[in-house]
Amino acid sequence: MTDILERARARALDPAVLDLPPGDPSKTRIVVAMSGGVDSTVTAALLKGAGYDVIGITLQLYDHGAAIARKGACCAGDDIHDARQAAERLGFPHYVLDYEGRFSEAVMEEFADSYLAGRTPIPCIRCNQTVKFADLLRTAKDLGAVALATGHYVRRVKTNDGVQLHRAVDAKKDQSYFLFATTPEQLAFLRFPLGGLQKDEVRALATDLGLAAADKPDSQDICFVPDGNYAAIVERLRPGAARPGDIVHVDGRVLGQHKGVIHYTVGQRRGLGVALGAPLYVVRLDAAKAQVFVGPREALLVAGLSLREVNWLGDEDMAALDGTPVAVKVRSTRPPVPAHFACNESGALQVMLDHGDEGVAPGQACVFYEPEAPHARVLGGGWISQTQKMLNMPTRRCTT
């Protein structure tokens, strides 16, 4: 076990991984984003043990840090306490920053508006994109740090041409899907020491280091929705905004009534409140008309995706991507699937899924990976604005 732990430490602290200025590590300041969980705590402990000048920062994002301390939740009040205790034991400064207003504006408000608009939001990506890798990153620079380290399972790879984002070694824990919006400028400052480790190695290191977080369960839920009831959060943030309407079969028949599109997501099968003797799925939401469209499973299949807010991390010019093969993920839990880039009539970038996919919804993210196995490099991604059954697009160059 000792040899295994030493090899894990060596991979996490590999100079090529940390990519920090040479010299006395005690003069190299690194800010570590500490959630109170095992991953960020091990990250901070390893860097402190290697002699770096570590500062831990925990963000208070909602409810003044007093969220329900429930197994599987994250960012709860207990997490702030756990991060503070770990920093005190390991001997480095720790600060709690009140980002509640910023988080509410950038993440929670958009979450509510997206559900009301019939989209399926992913607030964890928005949080990384705005609060953590923008606001917190600036704070780290203000503190004189040369890098911001996190416990994310993703790899930062430096090449002669710049810095690349790659999937984690542990495919089951890979978090690259949630980091597609990271910009090259942010990648230059970020560090991910755990990207080359397996999760069981991280827990073994935590145990060896005597960290209280060693047995702490991984967070499973959206931090501000600890009970998984998304509709209740939307109703609290936007009281009275949900409108009742029709549940419509894709063939045009009205099958029943609903109390608001916020209670439904594309791909949903249970709790529809209607039955035809065969399984029905939510296939589309029309928030403007307050309509929920349902149909058979085959009606879920989509072939094309229109994207907005595309973040490109590849080497090629986006204007030359039309027809280029790529691998994409439209869900964090699924492996990349083959696809290719295309352009619509206005020249905007789109993605064609080579074999189609089910239950893809506006508001989700489509993340691009290199097409060759094992699809290690992240090429960027975008937010899905529209899904289409078939796209007959002329050959043209992408302009955005």
Long-range contacts (C-beta under 8 A, 24 or more apart in sequence): 1-204, 4-201, 4-204, 5-201, 5-204, 5-205, 5-208, 8-197, 8-201, 8-202, 8-204, 8-205, 9-46, 9-205, 11-196, 11-197, 12-43, 12-46, 12-193, 12-194, 12-196, 12-197, 13-46, 13-47, 13-50, 13-193, 14-196, 16-158, 17-155, 17-156, 17-191, 17-192, 17-193, 17-195, 17-196, 18-147, 18-191, 18-193, 19-156, 19-158, 19-191, 20-52, 20-146, 20-147, 20-191, 21-146, 24-51, 25-50, 25-51, 25-52, 25-53, 26-51, 26-52, 26-53, 27-53, 28-52, 28-53, 28-146, 29-53, 29-54, 29-55, 29-143, 29-144, 29-145, 29-146, 30-54, 30-55, 30-145, 30-146, 30-147, 30-148, 30-149, 30-191, 31-55, 31-56, 31-57, 31-136, 31-139, 31-140, 31-143, 31-145, 31-147, 31-148, 31-149, 32-56, 32-57, 32-148, 32-149, 32-150, 33-57, 33-58, 33-59, 33-132, 33-136, 33-148, 33-149, 33-150, 33-151, 34-58, 34-83, 34-86, 34-87, 34-94, 35-74, 35-75, 35-79, 35-83, 35-151, 35-219, 36-78, 36-79, 36-80, 36-81, 36-82, 36-83, 36-86, 36-213, 36-216, 37-74, 37-79, 37-82, 37-151, 37-213, 37-216, 37-218, 37-219, 38-151, 38-202, 38-203, 38-206, 38-211, 38-213, 38-214, 38-216, 38-218, 39-151, 39-152, 39-153, 39-194, 39-202, 40-83, 40-150, 40-151, 41-82, 41-83, 41-86, 41-151, 41-206, 41-211, 41-213, 42-151, 42-194, 42-202, 42-205, 42-206, 42-209, 42-211, 42-213, 43-149, 43-150, 43-151, 43-193, 43-194, 44-86, 44-87, 44-90, 44-92, 44-149, 45-86, 45-90, 45-205, 45-206, 45-209, 45-211, 46-193, 46-205, 47-149, 47-193, 48-90, 48-91, 48-92, 49-209, 53-92, 54-90, 54-92, 55-92, 55-93, 55-94, 55-95, 55-143, 55-145, 56-83, 56-86, 56-87, 56-92, 56-93, 56-94, 56-95, 57-94, 57-95, 57-96, 57-97, 57-136, 57-139, 57-140, 58-83, 58-84, 58-94, 58-95, 58-96, 58-97, 59-96, 59-97, 59-99, 59-103, 59-131, 59-132, 59-136, 60-96, 60-97, 60-98, 60-99, 60-100, 61-99, 61-100, 61-103, 61-107, 61-127, 61-131, 61-223, 61-224, 62-100, 62-103, 62-104, 62-108, 62-223, 62-224, 63-100, 63-224, 64-100, 65-96, 67-223, 67-224, 67-226, 68-226, 68-227, 70-226, 70-227, 71-217, 72-217, 72-218, 72-219, 72-220, 72-221, 73-219, 73-220, 73-221, 73-223, 73-226, 74-219, 74-220, 74-221, 74-223, 75-219, 75-223, 75-224, 76-223, 76-226, 82-212, 82-213, 82-216, 85-212, 86-211, 86-212, 86-213, 97-136, 97-139, 99-131, 99-135, 99-136, 102-130, 102-131, 102-135, 103-127, 103-131, 106-130, 106-131, 107-131, 107-224, 108-224, 108-233, 108-237, 109-237, 111-233, 111-234, 111-237, 112-233, 112-234, 112-237, 112-238, 113-238, 114-363, 115-230, 115-231, 115-234, 115-261, 115-262, 116-234, 116-238, 116-241, 116-242, 116-261, 116-262, 116-287, 117-287, 117-363, 118-261, 118-285, 118-286, 118-287, 118-362, 119-361, 119-362, 119-363, 120-265, 120-266, 120-361, 120-362, 120-363, 120-364, 121-363, 122-178, 122-363, 122-364, 122-365, 123-222, 123-224, 124-178, 124-222, 125-177, 125-178, 125-179, 125-180, 125-181, 125-365, 128-178, 128-179, 128-181, 128-182, 129-181, 129-182, 133-179, 133-182, 133-186, 133-190, 134-186, 137-186, 137-189, 137-190, 140-189, 141-189, 147-189, 147-190, 147-191, 148-189, 148-190, 148-191, 149-190, 149-191, 149-192, 149-193, 150-190, 150-191, 150-192, 151-194, 152-178, 152-179, 152-192, 152-194, 152-195, 153-192, 153-194, 153-195, 153-199, 154-179, 154-192, 154-195, 154-378, 155-192, 155-195, 155-196, 156-187, 156-190, 156-191, 156-192, 156-195, 157-377, 161-315, 163-187, 163-188, 164-313, 164-377, 164-378, 165-313, 165-377, 165-378, 166-195, 166-376, 166-377, 166-378, 167-369, 167-374, 167-375, 167-376, 167-377, 167-378, 168-194, 168-195, 168-196, 169-195, 169-196, 169-197, 169-198, 170-197, 170-198, 170-199, 171-335, 172-199, 173-198, 173-199, 175-332, 176-367, 176-369, 176-378, 177-329, 177-331, 177-332, 177-365, 177-367, 177-381, 178-332, 179-378, 180-311, 180-365, 180-367, 180-368, 180-378, 180-380, 180-381, 180-382, 181-309, 181-311, 181-381, 182-311, 182-313, 183-311, 184-313, 187-313, 230-262, 231-260, 231-262, 231-263, 234-262, 235-262, 243-290, 244-290, 245-289, 245-290, 245-291, 245-292, 246-290, 246-291, 246-292, 247-272, 247-273, 247-274, 247-291, 247-292, 247-294, 248-291, 248-292, 248-293, 248-294, 249-276, 249-280, 249-293, 249-294, 249-295, 250-283, 250-284, 250-293, 250-294, 250-295, 250-299, 251-295, 255-294, 258-292, 260-290, 261-285, 261-286, 261-287, 261-290, 261-291, 261-292, 264-292, 265-361, 266-300, 266-359, 266-360, 266-361, 267-300, 267-358, 267-359, 267-361, 281-359, 285-361, 297-358, 300-358, 300-359, 301-356, 301-357, 301-358, 301-389, 302-353, 302-356, 302-357, 302-358, 302-360, 302-387, 302-388, 302-389, 303-352, 303-353, 303-356, 303-388, 303-389, 303-390, 303-391, 304-342, 304-350, 304-351, 304-352, 304-353, 304-387, 304-388, 304-389, 304-390, 304-391, 305-330, 305-350, 305-351, 305-352, 305-353, 305-360, 305-366, 305-384, 305-386, 305-387, 305-388, 306-344, 306-348, 306-350, 306-384, 306-385, 306-386, 306-387, 306-388, 307-348, 307-349, 307-350, 307-351, 307-366, 307-382, 307-383, 307-384, 307-385, 308-382, 308-383, 308-385, 309-382, 309-383, 310-349, 310-380, 310-381, 310-382, 310-400, 311-380, 311-381, 311-382, 312-379, 312-380, 313-378, 313-379, 313-380, 314-368, 314-379, 314-380, 318-349, 318-398, 318-400, 319-397, 319-398, 319-399, 320-397, 320-398, 321-349, 321-398, 322-395, 322-396, 322-397, 322-398, 323-395, 325-371, 326-351, 326-368, 326-369, 326-370, 326-371, 326-379, 327-368, 327-369, 327-370, 327-371, 327-375, 328-353, 328-366, 328-367, 328-368, 328-369, 329-366, 329-367, 329-369, 330-357, 330-360, 330-364, 330-365, 330-366, 330-367, 330-384, 331-364, 335-375, 336-369, 336-375, 338-371, 341-398, 342-391, 342-393, 343-393, 343-396, 343-397, 343-398, 343-399, 344-391, 344-393, 345-393, 345-394, 345-396, 346-399, 347-396, 347-397, 347-398, 347-399, 347-400, 348-398, 348-399, 348-400, 349-382, 349-398, 349-400, 350-391, 350-393, 352-391, 360-384, 360-387, 361-387, 362-386, 362-387
